[in-house]
């Protein structure tokens, strides 16, 4: 028997798979940015409600996404931009570990601002990357 929660999870999986199959590389990166933002917003809510395990799980998921974004950097062709993004992603990862340890929602807000700025920059170069 499918519960409401399992139905929602199934829908999300199907929707995500369908979206991924039709996505350009540019769109996939934007989806990663969006996924990190969603997980951090959820983590902040868990943090504010004292739901430590759920908070840690969402922060860990965001960390994995940011690590994935970091792994997509092309240092050979990206030059200084890739180096700067690498440093920024490293900083975000450090701050998220601190946010998790300190239960500090302000650090999550700081990382969310940074992700939004990078995502906006990425979104603006769509035509240059064939997206």
N, C-alpha and C positions, 0 to 999 in steps of 0.2 A: 504494500500500500504506500502510495506516494504522499508524504506530508506536504504541507504548504512550504516549509523550509527546503525540503529536498526538491520540490518543484521549482522553486526560485533558483536554487543552485544549478539544477539541470538547465534551466532557461539561460542562465548566465554563461554556462559552459558552451552551449550551442551558439548563443549570440557571439561570444568571444571567438569561437572557432570560425564562424562565418565571416566575422569582421576581419580576422587575421588573414584568411585566404584571399581576400580582395584588397589587402592593404599594400601600399607602396612602402619601400624602406623608410621614406620620410614620415609617412603616416604611422608606421610601427614605432618609431622613436617618439612621436607625439603621444601615442598610446601609453608608452612607458612613463613619460612625464605625468600624464593624467593618472595612471595607476599609482605612482608614488604619492601624488598629491592626495588621492582618495584614501590611501592607507594611512597617511600621516594625519589627515583630518579625523579619521576614525580613531586612531591611536590617541589623539588629543582628547577626544570624548571619553574614551576608556580611562585615560589618565585622570581626568577631572572627576570621574565617578569612582575612582579607587579600584578599578578593575585591572589589577596589575598584570595578570597572565595574558589577558586579551590585549592590553596595551603593548606588552613586550612582543607579542606575536605580530601585531600590525607594524611596529617599528622594525622588527626583523624583516618583514616582507618588503618594506620600503627600502631598507638597506640593500637587500638583494637586487631590487630594481635599479638602484643607483649604481651598484657594482656592475650590473649588466650594461647600463649606459656608459660607464667608464670603460668597459671592455670593448665598446664599439668605436672608441676613438681611433682615428687614423693618424698616427704620428708622422708617417712618411709623407702624406699629402696635406695634413692639417696644420703642420708647423706650430707657430706660436699659439694659435687658437686652441689646438688640441692640448698643448701643454698647460694653458690657462684653465681649460675645462677640467683636465686631470687634477690640477691643484684644487679647484673648486669642489669637485666631487669628493676628493679626499677630505676636505674640510667639512662637507656635509655629513660624511660618514662618521667622522670624529664627533661632530655635534650631536648626531642622533644617538650615539653610544652614551654621550653625556646626558642627553635628555632622558634616556631610558633609566640611567642610574640615579639621576637627581629628581625624577618625576617632575620635570620642568616644562610646562606647556609653552613658555616663551621661546625656548630653544626650538621647539617644533615649528612655531610661527616663523622664526628666523629662517629655518631651512625651507619652509613653504615659500617664502618670498624669493629665495634664491632659485628654487626650482621653477617658479612662475617666470622669473626673468630669463632663465636659460630657455625655457619652453617658448616664450614669446620670440626670442631671437631665432630659435630653430624654425618656428612657424613662419617667420618673415623671409626665410631663405628657400622656401618651397620650390620656387621656379629654378633656382640655381642647382638644386640637387635632384631634379626630376621627380618631384613628388606629387 
